[in-house]
Amino acid sequence: MDFRHSPRARELLALLTGFLDREVAPREEAYHRELLARQDPWVVLPVIEELKAKARAAGLWNLFLPDRDHGGAGLTNVEYAPLAEAMGRSLIASEVCNCAAPDSGNMELLLHPGTEEQRRQWLAPLLAGEIRSAFCMTEPDVASSDATNMEATAVLDGDEIVLNGREWWSTGIGHPNCRVLIFMGLTDPAADRYHQHSMVLVPLDARGVSIERMLTTMGFNDAPGGHGEVAFEDVRLPAAQALLGGAGQAFGLAQARLGPGRVHHCMRLIGLAELALELACRRATTRVAFGKPLANLGGNRERIADARIAIDQARLLVLHAAWTTARALRLADGPDEVHRGVVARLELARYGAGRWGGG
Ligand SMILES: Cc1cc2nc3c(=O)[nH]c(=O)nc-3n(C[C@H](O)[C@H](O)[C@H](O)COP(=O)(O)OP(=O)(O)OC[C@H]3O[C@@H](n4cnc5c(N)ncnc54)[C@H](O)[C@@H]3O)c2cc1C
């Protein structure tokens, strides 16, 4: 196992950190202050478009995408991991480099099972950073950590597919540039549980789609993308254009989407943890109480050491997941218990245990 950065990752990392330090970091605080002060925060402030243009011109664009033919950086998950960590130190860097969730996962879905027409209509503007997207799977009425539970419907009717249901926590749906949703719904209740649901591409302005409210997490609305509750009432779409990857394929596609997506989230959070530790250490070494820097009071050195150990452990674990090709691990988004269950299942399988624990 070798986690040294490849020459290409090293080169991009140097370019990216230089860009983030020079262009993004000095503008970020003012960006957040302006957004928080606005009555209407569901806007794209000009600084974002300005930084996007600069990132694109510098070649720091679609770094998450392994496919070079479609303008991606051609990196493996292990190569992309340090770049995601660097972007994680900022709350706007991922958007500035067109690497933000949920678009990154949605673009991967459009690239792989998407048809040529679906790619032309939705992937091309997403790759260009002209539009944004949302992913609508979680429903208020069912436990959505189990992706086979979904009750919203996507029913084939002649040449059309008809959607009904209610989704929530649809991240990014409040963004002024959001134009397309990937909806997950029940198509064939008689099929085996992993082939009942379909994914459907839905233009946000399709008749029957309404955003009923925006939700908050821990008091924040996460504008301008946010998280919405969305009603789908008899939304009729041409099936050939709207079905992604064929009827009944949603479960497998959701797993494929979230495998690399989870590694990206984890690496970004490690970047954020590094920033938090850096800020704590700067404060602890410059602020003095009882004649000593805060770092030398109480158990603070031990806390700093424990934080360093936890961050380094987490980084190694995530790099290991990326190196064991996280796609194949099929770690779905959702509660940690579900992910731990999958890890335990893989570990126990080495000793002959079946899915439910027995031999
Ligand atoms: C900020 C935010 C953004 C989100 N963005 C999106 C999005 O863009 N699109 C989307 O579709 N969804 C999104 N979600 C929804 C998210 O994926 C779901 O909340 C998650 O999958 C859990 O589903 P649930 O809320 O229905 O919880 P439930 O399925 O009801 O689970 C509740 C709790 O039960 C426990 N539990 C569940 N399964 C197990 C298990 N196997 N073992 C032990 N305990 C278990 C866990 O503690 C879990 O938290 C987002 C959520 C948040 C908070």
The ligand as a Gaussian input file, in Angstrom:
#p B3LYP/6-31G(d) Opt

LIG

0 1
 C      -27.763000      18.084000       5.577000
 C      -28.399000      16.922000       4.893000
 C      -28.337000      16.840000       3.514000
 C      -28.958000      15.764000       2.848000
 N      -28.946000      15.735000       1.472000
 C      -29.685000      14.800000       0.824000
 C      -29.839000      14.844000      -0.600000
 O      -29.285000      15.706000      -1.279000
 N      -30.669000      13.942000      -1.191000
 C      -31.309000      12.973000      -0.476000
 O      -32.025000      12.179000      -1.057000
 N      -31.167000      12.886000       0.888000
 C      -30.388000      13.778000       1.549000
 N      -30.274000      13.747000       2.930000
 C      -31.005000      12.732000       3.672000
 C      -30.127000      11.630000       4.247000
 O      -29.542000      10.861000       3.213000
 C      -31.027000      10.811000       5.166000
 O      -31.375000      11.641000       6.268000
 C      -30.353000       9.555000       5.653000
 O      -30.196000       8.631000       4.596000
 C      -31.151000       8.873000       6.785000
 O      -32.475000       8.652000       6.390000
 P      -33.647000       9.108000       7.407000
 O      -33.432000      10.563000       7.721000
 O      -34.948000       8.732000       6.790000
 O      -33.367000       8.308000       8.740000
 P      -33.920000       6.861000       9.108000
 O      -33.725000       5.920000       7.975000
 O      -35.278000       7.015000       9.663000
 O      -32.881000       6.464000      10.245000
 C      -32.948000       7.107000      11.549000
 C      -31.832000       6.605000      12.425000
 O      -31.976000       5.198000      12.604000
 C      -30.713000       4.617000      12.817000
 N      -30.449000       3.547000      11.853000
 C      -30.821000       3.471000      10.533000
 N      -30.349000       2.339000       9.959000
 C      -29.660000       1.695000      10.912000
 C      -28.928000       0.482000      10.929000
 N      -28.816000      -0.301000       9.846000
 N      -28.337000       0.117000      12.114000
 C      -28.463000       0.888000      13.231000
 N      -29.137000       2.053000      13.260000
 C      -29.716000       2.455000      12.129000
 C      -29.668000       5.727000      12.643000
 O      -29.308000       6.281000      13.899000
 C      -30.422000       6.750000      11.839000
 O      -29.919000       8.030000      11.975000
 C      -29.619000      14.755000       3.606000
 C      -29.656000      14.847000       4.997000
 C      -29.070000      15.921000       5.633000
 C      -29.155000      16.014000       7.142000

